[in-house]
């Protein structure tokens, strides 16, 4: 019988290809599907860090222009596309505050402390979250003409990334979207090949009378990441001129591989992690309220003001997490994990698989029918889980209640959000989470301010359960974690300034020490985090920019957490048009630096970063240069990274590598060139 995951994958790939193929035919037959007051070219928006005014240009004077807006899943805010060239595009998976193990696509974590703030069931594998799409990334578009994006990036050592997006309104009240991303990176060091792909489909339908709404989404991720356990000796090999070619340095596991280039379709790995996730979601809403209409000279526009909304959401998920080793040629697994090598087996495989179905029923009440940003919501969910774990198939359930209040005032000066969730019965009974925030506009001079509080009581991730195959020592008896987060933010926009403060209060913190030892801290501790983001403008036309981000972190108490005291990123360069009407240009230098600290190690079998307190990482600042420009609908990104690794010790070369973690060097010189093309069919 065909596996359910692959059946869904076949169906959705077919749908995506068909959607892209017929888009031009549909647009040619239907013309502009939405007219009447919406044919003006809209701004694509800009970011605080250097974005400027921009728009999708007309192909010629006789064609209609386009309006592109979207909302994220479970959000009421309308957003517009960002076409700023001041920084890397959002399709690039990593953030400036991320640490990754020497090759794009490898395990990554934030250098900023951020505990898990999610109650309920969690498998426990998060080292590759940056490369995954989730329902929170789903965008439901509204467009007046079919809109597409193509993104391609090529980098040193045959690293490649490609992204595709197409969306169109089949009818004025029905939009569909197809999105795809693929990444392959052979790496600079042995056994470091990564190959990931993601695809996403969404549909957003509203009935003509505006009473019925249907949201549908499919999100799938396939992560294939080689693991080498780090190089065998950092000091000896990195300073040996015989190993100037870093690919020849021996690694802990993975055998000795040949460099095979960046073939998108060669996804074989000998030793590493294979993670697959799949989500299918459908949400239906029906509104009760008051009908109305807007009469113009040429048409009658139907309106509807809801007072009561009924909502049903069904969600189907599958998860597969596997560590795979076909080599069995190293004592590494025996010495560090106590995994016995078996000469009668070709491979070692450690795997947990899950699937679940979540059914949710909700009721909304709108106190002001003309303000859909204000509502009260209550509901309940039933989650049924099936896990293929240590004792074979096991079944679990959760019964969950939740409530929410949102209010974005009509004058948009105040924004209140409060929500809570309680697990009444089942596997995670007793878990809860509560959140409240207040965002307000103070004055044109002071800008916006935000304060908030959240508290989460959660069962440790299932990895800490003895039933997980990845709990190699079958350690149990862990208490519920309790994390409290208090935050505040001030954003005087005219000053180009953003001040943020976070205070975390953590109890029963769970973590990994060594390579396979699961632990829990018995002592509560606090982490204070303060950041400043500021943009300076220089020159007669204010086209020279300095963007600085500074983060200060301090752990208070005896905690199994190490963070750098200071992390900073600075970009200095030119942002302007050089006097050309259709040109937007950004070029300059990009520097990142953190103070020395005992950075987390990494456990490749468990796919988790591990606490260590013996080795201090002291890195030089990471320095890069960039040239980004946009001409009408085409944007080009070019970055020369790791200029700080230049060295004359072994003859001229980029061999003075920084360390991302113990025994995990970062690459030498790396050049990335990317092309983003936005166009209207």
C-alpha positions as CSV (number, residue, x, y, z in Angstrom):
1,X,0.0,0.0,0.0
2,X,1.4,3.4,-0.9
3,X,2.7,5.4,2.1
4,X,0.3,8.3,3.0
5,X,3.1,10.9,3.0
6,X,4.2,10.0,-0.6
7,X,0.6,9.9,-1.8
8,X,0.0,13.4,-0.5
9,X,3.4,14.4,-2.0
10,X,2.5,13.1,-5.4
11,X,-0.9,14.8,-5.4
12,X,0.5,18.2,-4.3
13,X,3.5,18.1,-6.7
14,X,1.0,17.4,-9.5
15,X,-1.2,20.3,-8.4
16,X,1.8,22.7,-8.2
17,X,3.0,21.8,-11.7
18,X,-0.5,22.1,-13.1
19,X,-1.0,25.5,-11.3
20,X,2.1,26.9,-12.8
21,X,1.3,25.5,-16.3
22,X,-2.2,26.9,-16.6
23,X,-1.5,30.3,-15.0
24,X,-0.8,32.1,-18.2
25,X,-3.8,30.5,-19.9
26,X,-6.2,31.5,-17.1
27,X,-4.9,35.0,-17.0
28,X,-5.2,35.4,-20.8
29,X,-8.8,34.2,-20.7
30,X,-10.0,36.1,-17.7
31,X,-7.9,39.3,-17.9
32,X,-7.8,41.3,-14.6
33,X,-10.1,39.4,-12.2
34,X,-10.5,42.2,-9.7
35,X,-11.4,45.7,-10.9
36,X,-13.0,48.9,-9.6
37,X,-10.9,51.2,-7.5
38,X,-8.0,48.7,-7.1
39,X,-6.0,49.2,-10.3
40,X,-3.6,51.6,-8.9
41,X,0.0,50.5,-8.5
42,X,0.6,49.9,-4.7
43,X,3.8,50.4,-2.8
44,X,5.7,47.2,-2.0
45,X,6.7,48.7,1.3
46,X,10.1,49.1,3.0
47,X,11.9,48.1,6.1
48,X,13.2,50.3,8.9
49,X,16.7,49.0,8.0
50,X,16.9,50.8,4.7
51,X,13.8,49.9,2.7
52,X,12.5,52.6,0.4
53,X,9.5,53.2,-1.8
54,X,9.0,50.7,-4.6
55,X,6.3,49.2,-6.8
56,X,5.7,46.6,-9.4
57,X,6.0,48.4,-12.7
58,X,3.6,48.1,-15.6
59,X,4.8,46.2,-18.6
60,X,3.4,49.0,-20.8
61,X,1.1,51.9,-20.5
62,X,-1.9,50.0,-21.7
63,X,-1.8,47.2,-19.2
64,X,-3.4,47.0,-15.8
65,X,-1.0,47.3,-12.8
66,X,-1.1,44.9,-9.8
67,X,-2.0,45.0,-6.2
68,X,-0.4,42.3,-4.0
69,X,-1.5,41.9,-0.4
70,X,-1.5,38.9,1.9
71,X,-2.3,37.7,5.4
72,X,-0.4,35.2,7.4
73,X,-2.3,32.2,8.8
74,X,-4.3,33.0,11.9
75,X,-3.6,36.8,11.5
76,X,-5.9,39.7,10.7
77,X,-3.2,42.0,9.5
78,X,-2.8,42.9,5.8
79,X,0.8,42.9,4.6
80,X,2.6,44.0,1.4
81,X,5.7,42.6,-0.2
82,X,9.0,43.9,0.8
83,X,11.4,44.7,-2.0
84,X,14.2,46.3,0.0
85,X,17.7,45.6,-1.2
86,X,19.5,46.7,2.0
87,X,19.8,43.1,3.3
88,X,19.6,39.5,2.2
89,X,16.2,38.4,0.9
90,X,13.8,36.7,3.2
91,X,13.9,33.6,1.1
92,X,17.4,33.0,2.5
93,X,16.7,30.7,5.4
94,X,19.2,31.9,8.1
95,X,19.1,35.1,10.2
96,X,22.1,37.3,11.2
97,X,21.7,36.0,14.8
98,X,22.0,32.3,13.8
99,X,25.0,30.0,14.3
100,X,25.3,27.1,11.9
101,X,27.8,24.3,11.7
102,X,30.0,25.5,8.8
103,X,27.7,24.8,5.8
104,X,24.3,26.2,4.8
105,X,21.7,23.6,5.5
106,X,23.5,22.2,8.6
107,X,22.2,22.3,12.1
108,X,21.6,25.8,13.4
109,X,20.6,27.7,16.6
110,X,20.2,31.2,17.7
111,X,23.0,32.9,19.5
112,X,20.3,34.7,21.6
113,X,18.7,32.7,24.4
114,X,15.2,31.7,23.6
115,X,13.6,28.8,25.6
116,X,10.7,26.8,24.2
117,X,7.5,28.7,24.7
118,X,5.0,26.2,23.4
119,X,2.9,23.9,25.5
120,X,1.7,20.4,24.4
121,X,3.3,17.6,22.5
122,X,6.7,18.3,20.8
123,X,9.0,15.7,19.3
124,X,12.1,17.6,20.4
125,X,14.1,18.0,17.2
126,X,14.7,21.7,16.4
127,X,18.2,22.0,15.0
128,X,16.8,22.2,11.5
129,X,13.8,24.4,12.1
130,X,15.2,27.3,10.2
131,X,15.0,25.3,7.0
132,X,11.4,24.2,7.6
133,X,8.1,25.9,6.6
134,X,5.2,25.7,9.0
135,X,1.6,26.9,9.1
136,X,2.9,30.2,10.5
137,X,4.7,30.8,7.2
138,X,1.6,30.3,5.1
139,X,0.5,33.4,3.3
140,X,-3.0,33.8,1.9
141,X,-2.8,36.3,-1.0
142,X,-5.1,38.6,-2.8
143,X,-3.8,39.8,-6.2
144,X,-5.4,41.7,-9.1
145,X,-3.2,39.9,-11.6
146,X,-1.3,36.6,-11.5
147,X,2.0,37.2,-9.7
148,X,5.2,35.1,-9.7
149,X,8.7,35.0,-8.2
150,X,11.8,33.1,-9.2
151,X,14.8,33.1,-7.0
152,X,18.2,31.4,-7.7
153,X,21.4,31.7,-5.7
154,X,24.8,30.1,-6.5
155,X,27.7,30.1,-4.1
156,X,31.2,28.7,-3.8
157,X,31.6,24.9,-3.6
158,X,28.5,24.4,-5.9
159,X,26.1,25.6,-3.2
160,X,22.7,26.3,-4.9
161,X,19.3,27.5,-3.8
162,X,16.2,27.9,-5.9
163,X,12.8,29.3,-5.0
164,X,9.5,29.5,-7.0
165,X,6.3,31.2,-6.1
166,X,3.1,31.7,-8.1
167,X,-0.2,33.1,-6.9
168,X,-3.4,34.2,-8.7
169,X,-7.0,34.9,-8.0
170,X,-9.0,32.3,-10.0
171,X,-12.0,34.4,-9.1
172,X,-12.2,37.8,-7.3
173,X,-13.1,35.8,-4.1
174,X,-10.7,32.8,-4.6
175,X,-6.9,32.9,-4.5
176,X,-4.5,30.0,-4.8
177,X,-0.7,29.8,-4.2
178,X,2.1,27.4,-5.0
179,X,5.5,27.8,-3.5
180,X,8.7,25.6,-3.7
181,X,12.2,25.9,-2.4
182,X,15.3,23.6,-2.8
183,X,18.7,23.8,-1.3
184,X,21.9,21.8,-1.9
185,X,25.3,22.4,-0.4
186,X,28.2,19.9,-0.7
187,X,30.1,21.8,2.0
188,X,33.7,22.8,2.6
189,X,34.5,19.9,4.9
190,X,34.1,16.1,4.5
191,X,30.7,14.5,5.1
192,X,28.9,17.9,5.2
193,X,26.5,17.6,2.2
194,X,23.0,19.0,2.8
195,X,20.0,18.8,0.5
196,X,16.6,20.2,1.6
197,X,13.4,20.9,-0.2
198,X,10.1,22.4,0.9
199,X,6.8,23.0,-0.9
200,X,3.6,24.8,0.1
201,X,0.2,25.1,-1.4
202,X,-2.6,27.4,-0.1
203,X,-6.1,28.4,-1.1
204,X,-8.2,31.3,0.3
205,X,-11.9,31.3,-0.7
206,X,-14.7,33.7,0.4
207,X,-18.3,33.3,-0.7
208,X,-20.0,36.0,-2.8
209,X,-22.2,36.9,0.1
210,X,-19.1,37.1,2.4
211,X,-20.6,34.7,5.0
212,X,-18.4,31.6,4.3
213,X,-14.6,31.4,4.3
214,X,-12.4,28.5,3.5
215,X,-8.6,28.4,4.1
216,X,-6.6,25.4,2.9
217,X,-2.9,24.7,3.2
218,X,-0.4,21.9,2.6
219,X,3.1,22.3,3.9
220,X,5.9,19.7,3.4
221,X,9.6,19.6,4.4
222,X,12.3,17.1,3.5
223,X,15.6,17.6,5.4
224,X,18.7,15.5,4.4
225,X,21.8,16.6,6.4
226,X,25.1,14.8,6.5
227,X,26.7,14.6,9.9
228,X,30.5,14.4,10.4
229,X,30.8,14.9,14.1
230,X,33.3,17.7,13.6
231,X,36.9,17.4,12.5
232,X,39.2,15.2,14.5
233,X,41.6,17.8,15.8
234,X,41.0,21.5,15.4
235,X,44.5,22.8,16.3
236,X,46.6,20.3,14.3
237,X,44.6,20.0,11.1
238,X,43.6,23.7,10.7
239,X,47.2,24.8,11.0
240,X,48.7,22.1,8.9
241,X,49.6,23.3,5.3
242,X,49.0,19.7,4.1
243,X,45.3,20.3,4.8
244,X,44.9,23.7,3.1
245,X,42.1,21.9,1.2
246,X,39.7,21.6,4.1
247,X,37.8,18.8,2.4
248,X,40.7,16.4,3.1
249,X,40.7,17.0,6.9
250,X,39.5,13.7,8.7
251,X,36.2,13.9,10.5
252,X,34.8,11.9,13.4
253,X,32.1,10.1,11.3
254,X,30.9,9.9,7.8
255,X,33.8,8.0,6.2
256,X,35.8,9.7,3.5
257,X,33.6,11.2,0.8
258,X,34.4,12.5,-2.6
259,X,33.3,16.0,-3.5
260,X,30.4,15.4,-5.9
261,X,29.3,18.9,-6.7
262,X,25.9,20.5,-6.3
263,X,23.6,18.3,-8.2
264,X,20.1,19.2,-7.0
265,X,18.9,15.7,-7.5
266,X,21.7,13.8,-5.8
267,X,20.3,13.6,-2.3
268,X,22.2,10.5,-1.1
269,X,23.9,10.8,2.3
270,X,26.0,8.2,4.0
271,X,25.8,9.4,7.5
272,X,23.3,12.0,8.8
273,X,19.8,13.0,9.7
274,X,16.7,12.5,7.6
275,X,13.7,14.5,8.8
276,X,10.4,14.7,7.0
277,X,7.3,16.6,8.1
278,X,3.9,17.1,6.4
279,X,0.9,19.2,7.3
280,X,-2.5,19.4,5.6
281,X,-5.0,21.9,7.1
282,X,-8.5,23.1,6.3
283,X,-10.3,25.8,8.2
284,X,-13.9,26.7,7.5
285,X,-15.8,29.7,8.9
286,X,-19.4,30.8,8.7
287,X,-20.6,34.2,9.8
288,X,-23.8,35.6,11.1
289,X,-24.4,39.3,11.0
290,X,-25.8,42.2,9.0
291,X,-25.8,42.6,5.2
292,X,-25.1,46.0,3.6
293,X,-23.9,47.4,0.3
294,X,-21.9,50.3,-1.1
295,X,-23.5,51.9,-4.2
296,X,-21.2,53.7,-6.7
297,X,-21.9,55.3,-10.0
298,X,-21.1,52.1,-11.9
299,X,-21.7,49.2,-9.5
300,X,-23.1,47.9,-6.2
301,X,-20.5,46.4,-3.9
302,X,-21.9,43.9,-1.3
303,X,-20.8,44.3,2.3
304,X,-21.3,42.1,5.3
305,X,-20.6,42.9,9.0
306,X,-20.3,39.8,11.1
307,X,-21.3,39.6,14.7
308,X,-20.9,35.8,15.3
309,X,-18.5,33.4,13.6
310,X,-18.4,29.6,13.8
311,X,-15.1,27.9,12.9
312,X,-14.0,24.3,12.3
313,X,-10.3,23.5,11.7
314,X,-9.0,20.0,10.9
315,X,-5.2,19.4,10.7
316,X,-3.3,16.3,9.7
317,X,0.4,16.0,10.4
318,X,3.1,13.4,9.9
319,X,6.6,13.6,11.4
320,X,9.6,11.3,10.7
321,X,13.0,11.8,12.4
322,X,15.9,9.4,11.6
323,X,19.6,9.2,12.2
324,X,21.2,7.0,9.6
325,X,24.7,5.6,9.3
326,X,25.8,3.3,6.5
327,X,29.5,3.4,7.4
328,X,29.8,1.5,10.7
329,X,33.5,2.2,10.4
330,X,34.1,4.4,13.5
331,X,34.3,3.8,17.2
332,X,32.7,7.2,17.6
333,X,29.2,5.8,18.1
334,X,30.4,3.2,20.6
335,X,32.6,5.6,22.6
336,X,30.3,8.6,22.8
337,X,26.9,7.0,22.5
338,X,27.4,3.4,23.7
339,X,25.8,2.2,20.4
340,X,27.1,-1.3,19.6
341,X,28.3,-1.8,16.0
342,X,26.8,-4.9,14.4
343,X,28.8,-6.5,11.6
344,X,25.6,-8.3,10.4
345,X,23.9,-5.0,9.7
346,X,24.6,-2.7,6.8
347,X,23.4,0.4,8.5
348,X,22.5,1.9,11.8
349,X,19.1,3.6,12.0
350,X,17.5,5.3,15.0
351,X,14.0,6.6,14.2
352,X,10.9,8.1,15.7
353,X,7.8,8.5,13.5
354,X,4.5,10.3,14.4
355,X,1.2,11.2,12.9
356,X,-1.7,13.1,14.4
357,X,-5.1,14.6,13.6
358,X,-6.3,17.7,15.4
359,X,-10.0,18.7,15.3
360,X,-10.9,22.2,16.6
361,X,-14.2,24.0,17.0
362,X,-14.3,27.7,17.8
363,X,-16.8,30.6,18.2
364,X,-16.0,34.2,17.6
365,X,-17.9,37.2,18.8
366,X,-17.3,40.7,17.3
367,X,-18.3,43.5,19.7
368,X,-18.0,46.0,16.8
369,X,-19.2,44.5,13.6
370,X,-17.3,47.1,11.6
371,X,-13.9,46.3,13.2
372,X,-12.9,42.7,12.4
373,X,-9.6,43.3,14.2
374,X,-11.6,43.2,17.5
375,X,-13.0,39.8,18.6
376,X,-13.4,37.3,21.4
377,X,-12.7,33.7,20.6
378,X,-13.2,30.5,22.6
379,X,-12.9,26.9,21.5
380,X,-11.7,23.3,22.1
381,X,-9.5,20.8,20.3
382,X,-9.1,17.1,20.3
383,X,-5.7,15.7,19.3
384,X,-5.1,12.1,18.4
385,X,-1.4,11.0,18.2
386,X,0.1,7.7,16.9
387,X,3.8,7.2,17.5
388,X,6.0,4.5,16.0
389,X,8.5,4.6,18.9
390,X,10.5,2.2,21.2
391,X,7.7,-0.2,21.9
392,X,6.1,-0.1,18.4
393,X,3.0,1.8,17.7
394,X,1.6,3.7,20.7
395,X,-1.5,5.9,20.8
396,X,-2.0,9.1,22.8
397,X,-4.6,11.9,22.9
398,X,-5.0,15.5,24.2
399,X,-8.1,17.5,25.0
400,X,-7.4,21.2,24.8
401,X,-9.4,24.4,25.6
402,X,-8.4,27.8,24.4
403,X,-9.5,31.4,24.3
404,X,-8.3,34.7,22.7
405,X,-9.0,38.4,22.7
406,X,-7.7,40.8,20.0
407,X,-8.4,44.5,19.5
408,X,-6.8,46.7,17.0
409,X,-8.5,50.0,17.5
410,X,-10.1,51.8,14.5
411,X,-7.6,54.7,14.9
412,X,-4.8,52.0,14.9
413,X,-3.3,53.7,18.0
414,X,-3.7,50.6,20.3
415,X,-3.3,46.9,19.7
416,X,-4.2,44.4,22.4
417,X,-3.7,40.7,22.1
418,X,-4.4,38.1,24.8
419,X,-4.7,34.3,24.5
420,X,-4.5,31.2,26.5
421,X,-4.5,27.4,26.1
422,X,-5.0,24.6,28.7
423,X,-4.5,20.9,28.2
424,X,-7.3,19.3,30.3
425,X,-6.6,15.6,29.7
426,X,-4.3,13.3,27.9
427,X,-0.6,12.9,27.3
428,X,0.2,16.5,28.2
429,X,-2.5,17.1,30.8
430,X,-1.6,20.1,33.0
431,X,0.2,22.0,30.3
432,X,-0.9,25.5,29.7
433,X,0.3,28.7,28.0
434,X,-0.8,32.3,28.5
435,X,0.1,35.5,26.6
436,X,-0.8,39.1,26.7
437,X,0.7,42.2,24.9
438,X,-0.2,45.8,24.5
439,X,1.1,47.9,21.6
440,X,0.4,51.6,21.5
441,X,1.3,54.7,19.5
442,X,2.6,57.2,22.0
443,X,3.4,60.3,19.8
444,X,5.1,61.2,16.5
445,X,8.3,61.8,18.4
446,X,8.2,58.7,20.7
447,X,6.7,56.4,18.1
448,X,5.4,53.0,19.3
449,X,5.8,51.1,22.5
450,X,5.0,47.5,23.4
451,X,4.9,45.5,26.6
452,X,4.0,41.9,27.2
453,X,4.0,38.8,29.4
454,X,3.8,35.1,28.7
455,X,4.0,32.0,30.8
456,X,4.2,28.4,29.6
457,X,4.0,25.2,31.7
458,X,5.0,22.3,29.4
459,X,5.8,18.7,29.4
460,X,9.5,18.2,28.2
461,X,9.8,17.3,24.6
462,X,9.1,13.6,23.8
463,X,12.8,13.1,23.2
464,X,13.1,13.2,27.0
465,X,10.6,10.3,27.3
466,X,12.1,6.8,27.8
467,X,9.7,5.6,25.0
468,X,11.7,7.6,22.4
469,X,14.3,5.7,20.5
470,X,16.6,8.7,20.7
471,X,16.5,8.6,24.6
472,X,19.5,6.2,24.4
473,X,19.9,5.9,28.1
474,X,16.1,5.6,28.7
475,X,16.2,8.4,31.2
476,X,12.9,9.5,32.7
477,X,11.2,11.2,35.6
478,X,11.5,14.8,34.2
479,X,9.2,17.4,35.7
480,X,7.2,19.9,33.7
481,X,9.2,23.0,32.5
482,X,7.9,26.4,33.4
483,X,9.1,29.4,31.5
484,X,8.1,33.1,32.0
485,X,8.9,35.8,29.5
486,X,8.5,39.5,30.2
487,X,9.3,41.9,27.4
488,X,9.1,45.6,26.4
489,X,9.9,47.5,23.2
490,X,10.1,51.2,22.2
491,X,10.3,52.2,18.6
492,X,10.8,56.0,17.9
493,X,10.6,55.6,14.1
494,X,11.8,59.1,13.3
495,X,15.0,58.3,15.2
496,X,15.5,55.0,13.4
497,X,15.8,53.4,16.8
498,X,14.4,50.2,18.3
499,X,15.0,49.4,22.0
500,X,14.0,45.9,23.3
501,X,14.3,44.2,26.6
502,X,13.5,40.5,27.5
503,X,13.5,38.9,30.9
504,X,13.2,35.1,31.1
505,X,12.5,33.2,34.3
506,X,13.1,29.5,33.8
507,X,12.3,26.5,36.0
508,X,13.0,22.8,35.4
509,X,15.0,23.6,32.3
510,X,15.8,20.5,30.2
511,X,19.0,20.2,28.2
512,X,21.5,17.8,26.7
513,X,25.0,17.3,28.2
514,X,27.7,15.1,26.8
515,X,26.4,13.5,23.6
516,X,23.5,11.4,25.0
517,X,22.8,12.5,28.6
518,X,19.5,14.1,29.1
519,X,19.4,16.4,32.1
520,X,17.1,18.8,34.0
521,X,18.2,21.8,36.0
522,X,16.8,21.7,39.6
523,X,17.6,25.4,40.2
524,X,15.5,28.2,38.7
525,X,17.5,30.9,36.9
526,X,16.9,34.2,34.9
527,X,18.3,35.5,31.6
528,X,18.2,39.2,30.9
529,X,18.5,40.3,27.3
530,X,18.7,43.9,26.0
531,X,19.0,45.0,22.4
532,X,19.5,48.3,20.5
533,X,18.9,48.6,16.8
534,X,19.7,51.9,15.3
535,X,20.1,53.4,11.8
536,X,22.3,56.4,11.1
537,X,22.2,58.4,7.9
538,X,25.1,60.5,6.5
539,X,26.0,62.7,3.6
540,X,24.2,65.5,1.8
541,X,21.5,63.2,0.5
542,X,21.5,60.9,3.5
543,X,22.4,58.0,1.3
544,X,25.3,56.7,3.4
545,X,23.9,54.4,6.1
546,X,25.1,52.7,9.3
547,X,22.8,50.0,10.7
548,X,23.9,48.7,14.1
549,X,22.4,45.9,16.1
550,X,23.7,45.3,19.6
551,X,22.6,42.6,22.0
552,X,23.6,42.2,25.6
553,X,22.8,39.0,27.5
554,X,23.4,38.0,31.1
555,X,22.5,34.7,32.9
556,X,21.5,35.2,36.5
557,X,21.9,32.1,38.7
558,X,23.6,28.8,38.4
559,X,22.3,27.7,35.0
560,X,23.4,25.2,32.4
561,X,23.3,28.0,29.8
562,X,26.1,29.8,28.1
563,X,25.6,32.9,26.0
564,X,28.0,35.6,24.9
565,X,27.8,38.8,26.9
566,X,27.7,40.9,23.7
567,X,26.7,40.1,20.1
568,X,26.7,42.9,17.5
569,X,26.1,43.2,13.8
570,X,27.0,46.4,11.9
571,X,26.4,47.3,8.2
572,X,28.0,50.4,6.7
573,X,27.5,51.4,3.1
574,X,25.6,53.3,0.4
575,X,21.9,53.0,-0.2
576,X,20.4,55.0,-3.0
577,X,19.8,55.2,-6.8
578,X,22.9,57.1,-8.1
579,X,20.5,59.4,-9.8
580,X,18.9,56.6,-11.9
581,X,15.1,56.4,-11.8
582,X,14.7,52.7,-11.9
583,X,17.7,51.7,-9.8
584,X,17.8,50.8,-6.1
585,X,21.4,50.1,-4.9
586,X,22.9,49.0,-1.6
587,X,26.6,48.2,-1.1
588,X,28.9,48.1,1.8
589,X,30.5,46.0,4.5
590,X,28.8,43.7,7.0
591,X,30.4,42.7,10.3
592,X,29.3,40.3,13.1
593,X,31.0,39.7,16.4
594,X,30.4,38.1,19.7
595,X,32.5,38.1,22.9
596,X,34.2,34.9,23.8
597,X,32.0,32.3,25.5
598,X,31.7,28.5,26.0
599,X,29.6,27.8,23.0
600,X,27.3,24.8,22.8
601,X,28.6,21.6,21.3
602,X,26.6,19.4,19.0
603,X,25.3,15.8,19.2
604,X,24.8,14.5,15.6
605,X,22.9,11.4,16.5
606,X,20.3,13.3,18.6
607,X,20.4,16.3,16.3
608,X,20.6,18.6,19.3
609,X,23.0,21.2,20.6
610,X,24.6,20.2,23.9
611,X,25.7,22.2,27.0
612,X,29.5,22.2,27.6
613,X,31.6,24.3,30.0
614,X,35.2,23.3,29.2
615,X,36.1,25.0,25.9
616,X,35.8,28.7,25.2
617,X,35.2,29.9,21.6
618,X,37.2,33.1,20.7
619,X,36.4,34.2,17.2
620,X,37.5,37.1,15.0
621,X,34.7,39.3,13.7
622,X,33.0,37.8,10.7
623,X,33.4,40.3,7.9
624,X,31.6,40.3,4.5
625,X,31.1,42.7,1.6
626,X,27.8,43.0,-0.3
627,X,26.5,44.6,-3.5
628,X,22.7,44.4,-3.9
629,X,20.7,46.2,-6.6
630,X,17.2,46.2,-8.1
631,X,16.3,47.4,-11.6
632,X,12.5,47.4,-12.0
633,X,11.4,43.9,-11.1
634,X,14.8,42.2,-11.1
635,X,16.9,42.1,-7.9
636,X,20.5,40.9,-7.7
637,X,22.3,40.0,-4.4
638,X,26.0,39.4,-4.2
639,X,28.0,38.8,-1.0
640,X,31.7,38.0,-0.3
641,X,31.7,36.3,3.1
642,X,34.4,35.4,5.7
643,X,36.9,37.9,4.5
644,X,38.3,37.7,8.1
645,X,39.7,34.3,7.4
646,X,42.6,35.6,5.2
647,X,45.9,34.3,6.3
648,X,49.6,34.3,5.2
649,X,50.7,31.5,7.6
650,X,50.4,28.8,4.9
651,X,50.9,31.1,2.0
652,X,48.1,33.4,0.9
653,X,44.7,31.8,1.6
654,X,41.5,32.0,3.6
655,X,42.5,29.5,6.2
656,X,42.1,31.3,9.5
657,X,38.8,29.7,10.2
658,X,36.4,30.7,13.0
659,X,34.6,28.1,15.1
660,X,30.8,27.7,15.2
661,X,31.1,25.0,17.9
662,X,33.8,22.8,19.4
663,X,35.5,21.0,16.4
664,X,33.1,22.7,13.9
665,X,35.0,25.3,11.8
666,X,33.2,27.7,9.6
667,X,34.2,28.0,5.9
668,X,36.9,30.2,4.5
669,X,36.2,32.7,1.7
670,X,32.7,32.3,0.2
671,X,31.0,34.1,-2.6
672,X,27.2,34.1,-3.0
673,X,25.3,35.6,-6.0
674,X,21.5,35.5,-6.1
675,X,18.8,36.7,-8.5
676,X,15.2,37.4,-7.5
677,X,12.8,38.1,-10.4
678,X,9.3,39.3,-9.7
679,X,6.9,39.5,-12.6
680,X,3.2,39.8,-13.5
681,X,1.6,37.4,-16.0
